[in-house]
């Protein structure tokens, strides 16, 4: 879910070609983001409870993996872009693109949230929209990835082992100090997830693609399923800390469970997506498409999922699984429809994306 540049051609898995499995992992993370926000909407609406229930475990399991995985995948595309375009051009591109989208979509989503406050569980004020230090809803990820990308590009940890070791050590220390301790403030929300962007830059997209594409299929499937069990087990304790959300009960055990849960869930996601994608090409293509359009899905998906919940509520539908499935489908499909319409009739919604060639190309 990051700007992409430097067009590439070729077959999946090649050093200069399409990275379908990497995009499929990013697409799966996008689906988990939408699902998690639908679930949080059900919590806010009082349709399900997070306290001591399987819904709470599902919520923690989703939040352990999806944003850290987005951060890691975003990092894997930074080295090629910086090396091919230069640090200055890369930095200007990021500031221009992500800054523009952050301001534009803050205005758009903020307006929708203020106007729909009478039918919302938690009203939004114009003052909250104007307070850019506390981004509206999910839009915090745009300034996060902007700052994290600039820091990673400046340090360039992929260029030597010494740089990689130093950068990862500092980023890991900052992550451990702030994991489950900060959230919502634009200046410091970058800290818990910075290590994943740095790690992604060190690993690189080609290595992720090679791991998911060349590891024997039985190993991917069996390993992914085993790690899935561990992922769920680590999400069971309510004390497990989510990296980008503050907790009033921050403990060493909760921190250890949160870090382990994020590592285990990330590996499980890569392995399971790799296994499924190699077994069912149609699934790989669908997930890869969601990965390539993840930014277009991410920006308006909250409005779409909220609309789905309100519409189902007005129709008298209260079954949580109906809300989860319908909300996730609408949360992905509606933004893609908007994207198709915007390409012709509302280019200003994604103007910076087109101007910099970010839609049909890829960083790597």
N, C-alpha and C positions, 0 to 999 in steps of 0.2 A: 504494500500500500504506500508506495513512494513514487515520486517522479522518476521517469526513466528516459534515457537518451542513448545515443550511439546505436543506430539500427543494426540488427544482426540478421543473418540468414543461415540456413543449414538445418541439420537434423538435431533432435533432442539429444542432449548429452555431449555434444561437441563443444570444444572450447570457444568457438565463435558462433555457435548456433543457438537455436531456440532451447530454452531451459524449461521444457514442459513440466517436469516433475517438481522443480522449484516453484513454478507458478501454481502447480496443483496443491502444494503444501500451503502456499500463501492463500489460495482460494479456499482451502478447508479452514484455515484460520479465520478467514472472512466470514464463513458460514457460522463458525462458533461465536464470533463477535455478535452477529445478528441474533442468534439464538439466546445468548446471554442477556442481551438487552431486552428481548421479549420477556424473558424470565424475570428480570428486574422490574419490568412493567407490571407483571402479575403480582409481585411482592407489594409494589406501591398501591395497586388496586385492591389489595386484600383478598385476591382470589386463591392464593397459596401462601404458606408461611415458610420462612427460611429457618426458623428456630427448631433445631432438633429433628429435622425431616430430611428425606431424600432430596427434596428440592434444594435445601441448603448445601448438601454435598455436591449436587450437580452445579450449583452456582460457584462454589469454590473450585471445583475441577475445571470449569470453563475459564475462570479468571486466572488460574495458575498458568495457563498455556497460551491463550490467544494473543495477548499484547506482547509478552516476551517473544513469541514466535514471529510476530510481525516485525518487532525490532530487530531480531536476528536476521530475518530474510532481507530487510531493508539494508542492513549492514553489508550483506554479501554482494550487493550491486555497487557499492561505493568505490572499491579500488579501480575497477576498469574505467569508470566515468572520470575519476580524478586523474588517472594516468593518461587517458586519451585526450581530455579536454583541458587539463590544468586546474590547479587549485582555485585560481581566481574566477575562471568561467564557471566552474562547478558551484562555488559559493554564491556567486551572483544569481545563478539559476535557482538555487534552493531558496534564497531570500525572496527573490521575485515571485516564484511560483507558490511556495507554501505561505508566504506572507499575504499574498493576494487572496488565496483561497481561504485562509483563516479569517481575514477581515470580512470577505464577502459572505461566507457561510455563517459567520457569527451573526451578521445582520439578518440574513434570510431565516435561519433557524430561530434566532431570538425573536424576530417578528412573529413567526408562527406560534412560538411558545407563549408569548404575551397575549396574542389574540385568542388563543385557545385556553387560556388560564381558567375561564369559568367552568370548563368541563374536565380539567385536569386534577389529579390528586394533589400535586404540589404546584401552586401558581408561580409564575415567573414575572418579574418586574423589569421595566426598562433600565433601571439602575443596575440590575444584575447583568443584563445584556451588555451594557456599556463598560462594565468592569472587566477589562481584558486580562487582568492578572488572575482572574478566576474564570477560565473559559467555560462557555456554555456546553454542558453535557459532554459528549464524546469528542468535541473539537479540540480538547487539550492535546490530542495526539499530533496535531499539525505543528504547533510550536515545539513540542517535544522532539519530533523527528527532524525539524529544522536545526535546533541547537545540537542535538546528538550527531547529526550528519556533519555539521561544520566542525565540531570538536574532533570527530573521527577522521575527517579529511585532513585537518591540520596536523594531527599526530601521525597519520599514515602508518598504523601498526602492522600492516601487511608487508612493509618493505624490509624488515629485518627481524630476526628472532628477538634481539634485544628490545626493539621497539614494542614488539608484540607482548613480551613478558612484562615490560614496564607499564604499558597502557592497560593491559588486562588486570594487573595487580592493583593499580590505582582505582580503576573502574569497579573492580570487585569489592574493594574496601568501601568505596562510596555506596555501592549497592547494599552491602551488608549493614552499613550504618543507617541507611534510610529505608530499607525494605519494610513495608508495612508501617512506616512512621510518617510519611508525607503523602500528600495528594491534594489535587485541586488548585495548587498555586503554581503559576506558569514558570516561575524562576527556578523552582527546586524539584518539580515533578520529573525532570529529566534524570535525576540521579539514580533511582532504583533500577531503571531499565537501560541505562547507558552501557553497562557491561555487555548486554546482548548485542547492541549495535557494533561495539568494538569486536566482540567475538565473531560476529558475522563477517566483518571486514577481514579478519585474520583467516577464517575458514575459506571464504569465497564461494560464489554461486556454483562454480564448476565442481567443487568437492562435494557439495550437498547433492548435486545432480548425480555425480558418480556413485555416491553411497547409496542413494535410493534406486539408482538404475542398474547397478552392477552387483550389488550384494545378492547372493542366491535367494530366490523367492521364498523357499521354506524358512530360511533364517529371518528374513524380513517379517513374514507372517507370524511365526512362533515368537520371535523376539518382541514384536509389536504387541501381541496379545498379552505376553507376560508383563511387559511394561505397563500395559493398560490396567492390569490388576493393581500394580503398585501405585499407579496414578490415582486410581479411585481410593485406595487405602489411605494414601497421604492426604486426600481431600476430606476424609471422614471427620477428623477432629475439628471442632469449631475454632480451636486455637491456631490452626494453620494459617499463616500470614500470607496475604495476597501482596505482591510486590508494589503495586501502584496505588494501594488504598490504605489510609491510616487506620490503625487499630488502637483502641484504648487499653487493650490487654496484650501488650507486646512482650513475649517471653523468648528465651533462648530456644526452648523446645519448639515453639511455634515458628520461629525464624528458620530453624533447621528443617522442619517439615515443609515450610513454604519453598525454601531453596531446592530441597530434594524433589519436591513435587513438580516444580517448574522444569528441572532438568529431566526427570523421568517422563513427564508428560510431553515435553518437546521431542525427545527421542521416540516415544511411542507414536506421536503424530506423524513424524517423518517416515518411520518404518511402515506404519499401517497405510498411509497414503501411497507410499511407494509400492507396497504389495497390491493394493486394490487397483491402482492406476496401471500397473503392468499387467494385471489380470483382465481388467475390463477397460478397454481403450475409450469407450464412450464416457465413462466416469472421469478418466484422466482429462479428456478434452473439455468436459464441463467444468471441472475444478480449475483447470488451467485458465479457462476463459474468465472465471470468477477472480482468479489471481491477477490476470492482466488488467481487469477492470475493477480491482479492489478499491481504488481511490474513488472511482465514480459510484460504487456501491456504498462505501463508507460515509461519504458526505451527507446524503439525504436519508439514510436508512432509519434513523431515529424517528423522523417525521412519518415515514411509511409504517413502521411497527406500531407507533402510537395510534395512527389512524385505523389500523387493523383492529387493535384492541377496543377502541371506541366504537367502531362499527359492529363488532361482535357483541359488545355489551348492549348496544341499542337493540340488537336482535334477540337479546335474552340468552346469549350463549355464555356459559360460565365454566364449561369443562376446560381445565387447564391444558390438556393435551391438544384440544382443538385450537386454543389460542397459540400454543407453542408452534404447532405445525403451520397454521395459517399465517401467523405473524412472521415466521421465518421466511416462508415463501414470498409473502408480500414485501418483506424487508429487503429481499434480494431482487425480486422481479420488478417492483415499482421503480427503484433507482435505475435499473437497466433500461426500462422504457423511457424514463426521463432522459437518460443519456442518449438514446437513439433520437428522441425528439430534439434535444438540445444541439446535437451535431448540425442540425439544419436550421432550427428556428431560434434557439437561444444560446448562441456560442459564447456569450459573456459568462455563462455559468462555469465554463471550463476554458475560457479564452487563453489563459496562460499555458494550459496544458497543450493546446494545439500550437501556439506560437513557438513553443520550445520543442516541438516534436515528441511530446511525452507519451502520446497515446499509442502509437503504432511502433514503439521502439522500447529498448530495454537497456538498463544499466548493468554492467557486469564486469 
